[in-house]
Amino acid sequence: MAQENLIKDSPVPYTILRSTQFFEFMGRIAQSSASGQEVHVSPALVQPIVSDEVAAALADISVGAPTNGMIEVAGPDRLRLDELVRRALIASQDTREVVTDGQARYFGAKLNDQSLIPDDDALIGATLFDDWLSDSTLQKPPQKAAPSRTPASAA
């Protein structure tokens, strides 16, 4: 907010892009909420977006005329944060238990159902969380190169 206020107070024309949480950050959100084998996460509503769509929106805004205002961008799904984190951990084969906790903090902030969702006039991305999750590398175990075999005669 301090950075946004500095920008707003300057004489330089601007457009501020605000984004909801990125799909790719669900693991980081889990890590920040972990206590041993439990991950305490708020059930607050979120409307996350894939980072590629935020980058595309930023590129479009960057070449357009400044609006001297803010534009929000969000994903098409409005879901509960605890459920998103749970699904991301399952997809990445993380066995920690997600505990739905209305008192859990989000990077220090107490959330409600309006804390992490955009206004009604936000730009809305196209990628659904389930589609991203099924296509994401989260579900695919890392590929290991097959060991090379050295013929005994070459040793």
C-alpha positions in Angstrom: 0.0 0.0 0.0 2.9 2.4 0.8 4.3 1.8 -2.7 0.9 2.4 -4.3 0.4 5.6 -2.4 3.8 6.9 -3.5 2.9 6.1 -7.1 -0.5 7.8 -6.8 1.1 10.9 -5.2 3.7 11.3 -7.9 3.2 13.5 -11.0 4.1 10.5 -13.2 1.1 8.9 -15.1 0.5 5.3 -14.0 -1.6 2.2 -14.0 -1.4 -0.1 -11.0 -2.1 -3.8 -11.6 -3.3 -5.8 -8.6 -3.5 -9.5 -8.8 -5.1 -12.1 -6.6 -2.9 -15.1 -5.4 -1.1 -17.1 -8.1 -1.9 -20.8 -8.4 1.8 -21.4 -8.3 2.0 -19.9 -4.7 -0.3 -22.5 -3.0 2.8 -24.5 -1.8 4.3 -21.3 -0.4 1.1 -20.5 1.4 1.1 -24.0 2.8 4.7 -23.6 4.0 3.9 -20.3 5.7 1.0 -22.0 7.6 2.8 -25.2 8.6 3.3 -26.5 12.1 4.9 -29.9 11.9 2.7 -32.2 9.9 -0.3 -29.9 10.0 -1.0 -26.9 7.8 -3.5 -24.5 9.4 -5.3 -22.5 6.6 -8.2 -20.1 6.6 -11.3 -21.1 4.8 -11.6 -17.5 3.3 -12.7 -17.2 -0.3 -10.0 -16.6 -2.9 -10.0 -16.2 -6.6 -6.5 -17.2 -7.6 -5.0 -16.9 -11.1 -2.3 -18.5 -13.1 0.8 -16.3 -13.3 0.9 -16.5 -17.1 -2.4 -14.6 -17.2 -1.1 -11.9 -14.8 2.0 -11.5 -17.0 -0.2 -11.1 -20.1 -2.4 -8.5 -18.4 0.7 -6.6 -17.3 2.0 -6.6 -20.8 -1.3 -5.3 -22.2 -1.4 -2.6 -19.5 2.2 -1.6 -20.1 1.7 -0.7 -23.7 -1.6 1.1 -23.1 -2.2 4.6 -21.9 -1.9 5.2 -18.2 -5.2 5.2 -16.4 -4.0 6.9 -13.2 -5.9 4.2 -11.5 -5.8 0.5 -10.5 -6.8 -2.5 -12.5 -7.4 -5.8 -10.7 -7.0 -9.3 -12.3 -8.2 -12.6 -10.9 -8.9 -16.1 -11.9 -12.4 -17.4 -12.9 -12.8 -19.7 -9.8 -14.0 -18.4 -6.4 -12.8 -21.1 -4.0 -11.9 -21.6 -0.4 -8.2 -21.1 0.4 -7.9 -24.2 2.6 -9.4 -26.4 -0.1 -6.9 -25.0 -2.7 -4.0 -25.6 -0.5 -5.2 -29.1 0.3 -5.6 -30.0 -3.4 -2.2 -28.5 -4.2 -0.5 -30.6 -1.5 -2.2 -33.8 -2.6 -1.2 -33.1 -6.2 2.5 -32.6 -5.1 2.3 -35.8 -3.0 2.8 -33.7 0.2 1.4 -35.8 3.0 0.9 -32.9 5.5 -2.7 -32.5 6.8 -4.5 -29.3 5.9 -6.6 -28.1 8.9 -9.4 -25.7 8.2 -8.9 -22.9 10.8 -10.9 -19.7 10.8 -8.4 -18.1 13.1 -5.4 -19.0 10.9 -3.4 -16.0 9.6 -2.4 -15.4 6.0 1.1 -14.0 6.2 0.1 -12.3 9.5 -3.3 -11.1 8.4 -6.7 -12.3 9.7 -8.9 -13.0 6.7 -12.6 -12.8 5.9 -14.4 -13.8 2.7 -13.8 -10.4 1.1 -10.1 -10.1 2.0 -8.6 -11.9 -1.0 -11.2 -11.5 -3.7 -11.3 -8.8 -6.3 -13.9 -6.1 -6.9 -16.7 -6.8 -9.4 -15.0 -5.0 -12.3 -11.8 -7.1 -12.2 -10.3 -8.6 -15.3 -11.0 -12.3 -15.1 -8.5 -14.9 -16.5 -9.6 -18.1 -18.3 -7.6 -20.9 -16.6 -9.5 -22.9 -14.0 -7.5 -24.2 -11.0 -8.4 -27.8 -11.7 -7.2 -27.5 -15.3 -4.0 -25.9 -14.2 -3.5 -28.5 -11.5 -4.1 -31.4 -13.9 -1.6 -29.9 -16.5 0.9 -28.8 -13.9 4.2 -30.4 -13.2 3.0 -30.7 -9.6 1.4 -34.1 -10.4 4.3 -35.4 -12.5 7.2 -36.9 -10.5 10.6 -35.6 -11.6 12.0 -37.4 -14.5 15.3 -39.1 -13.8 17.8 -39.8 -16.6 18.3 -43.5 -17.1 21.7 -44.6 -15.8 24.2 -45.0 -18.5 25.9 -48.4 -18.8 29.5 -48.6 -19.4 30.5 -51.9 -21.2 32.8 -54.0 -19.0 35.4 -53.9 -21.8 35.5 -50.1 -21.7 36.2 -50.1 -17.9 
